[in-house]
Amino acid sequence: METRASYLLIGVVTLAAITAIFMFVFWTLKGELDQSFAYYDIVFEDSVAGLTTGGDVQFQGIPVGTVTDIRVDEDDPSRVRVTVRIQVRDDFSIRSSSEAALQSQGITGVAFVQIVGGGAEGQPLPLVTDPNDEENRPSIGSRRSYIQELFEAAPAMMEEARATLRSVQDLLNDENRAIITSILQDAQTITSTVASRSDEIDRSIESLSAFAESLGETSDMLVTMADDVASIASTANDLLNEDVAEAIGSINEAAEAFTVLANDADNMLRRNEDAVFSFTHQGLAQLGYLVVESRQLITTLDRVAQRFESDPSGFLFGGGETTAEISVPD
């Protein structure tokens, strides 16, 4: 009885496991059946080494599909035609400006297709959901990947590396190695000399430090002197500006007074124009006559004074020499 119960329990567990597996497979298939896929062709000009059927297809780094077919292009054997199946979604669309390139996943070397979205100016490509409709299947443009460019540039890089190695070998010939050895020996000698004279070098450094401090103090003194000179110059400039301003004020006042005097003299001459004219034409001539007669009178008076000094009594009382007649001009 216990044996039959054990078989029954095993059967129930097995049936439950089979049912769970069947439901999981059905749920997975149902999810794929509910999704819609579009098919595109990508033509690569170079090798697609590392890319396999079932490989990933990414759009801006987001997994969106898989590779369904890889074959040589019938029209040009140097090209490879890759067919991809991409999930139809509302958040992106494959446009005419989109480009595809091969990229490698890490260090494993497994290649996958990376599609770059392109600009908004590109038009969305038509959706072909039938995998057998090759005639209407749209094509996505391709570009060379960085990996392909690296592989193509590798031979040239290797050649440059070999040329560099040859140059290094030529540089390190026997003669140059001897020169380098001599330079190293000289450097060692200099190092030893410097080490043996470290005390002298320390004293020299201390002397330089003291000189630098003295120079700093001198510089501070020069700065202070420059500030004092600038202050004195500023004060002298202020005083000079004040004296000049006073002198200019005095000159202006004198000019104004001279202008007033000149105006008064001009007005006086205008008021006495007739008298001035008469004086310059008649008065000056009479003045000349007056000067001449005054000179004659002074001469006569001088002779009279001389005679009075020589003989006062005779001059006063009529004695002695005959009295000279004094004539005074009219």
HELIX and SHEET records of a PDB file:
HELIX    1   1 GLU A    2  ASP A   34  1                                  33    
HELIX    2   2 TYR A  146  LEU A  171  1                                  26    
HELIX    3   3 ASP A  174  SER A  196  1                                  23    
HELIX    4   4 SER A  198  ARG A  271  1                                  74    
HELIX    5   5 GLU A  273  SER A  278  1                                   6    
HELIX    6   6 PHE A  279  GLY A  283  3                                   5    
HELIX    7   7 LEU A  284  SER A  310  1                                  27    
HELIX    8   8 PRO A  312  PHE A  317  1                                   6    
SHEET    1   A 8 PHE A  37  PHE A  44  0                                        
SHEET    2   A 8 VAL A  80  GLN A  87 -1                                        
SHEET    3   A 8 ILE A  62  VAL A  72 -1                                        
SHEET    4   A 8 ASP A  56  PHE A  59 -1                                        
SHEET    5   A 8 VAL A 110  VAL A 116  1                                        
SHEET    6   A 8 GLU A  99  GLN A 105 -1                                        
SHEET    7   A 8 SER A 139  SER A 142  1                                        
SHEET    8   A 8 PHE A  37  PHE A  44  1                                        
END                                                                             
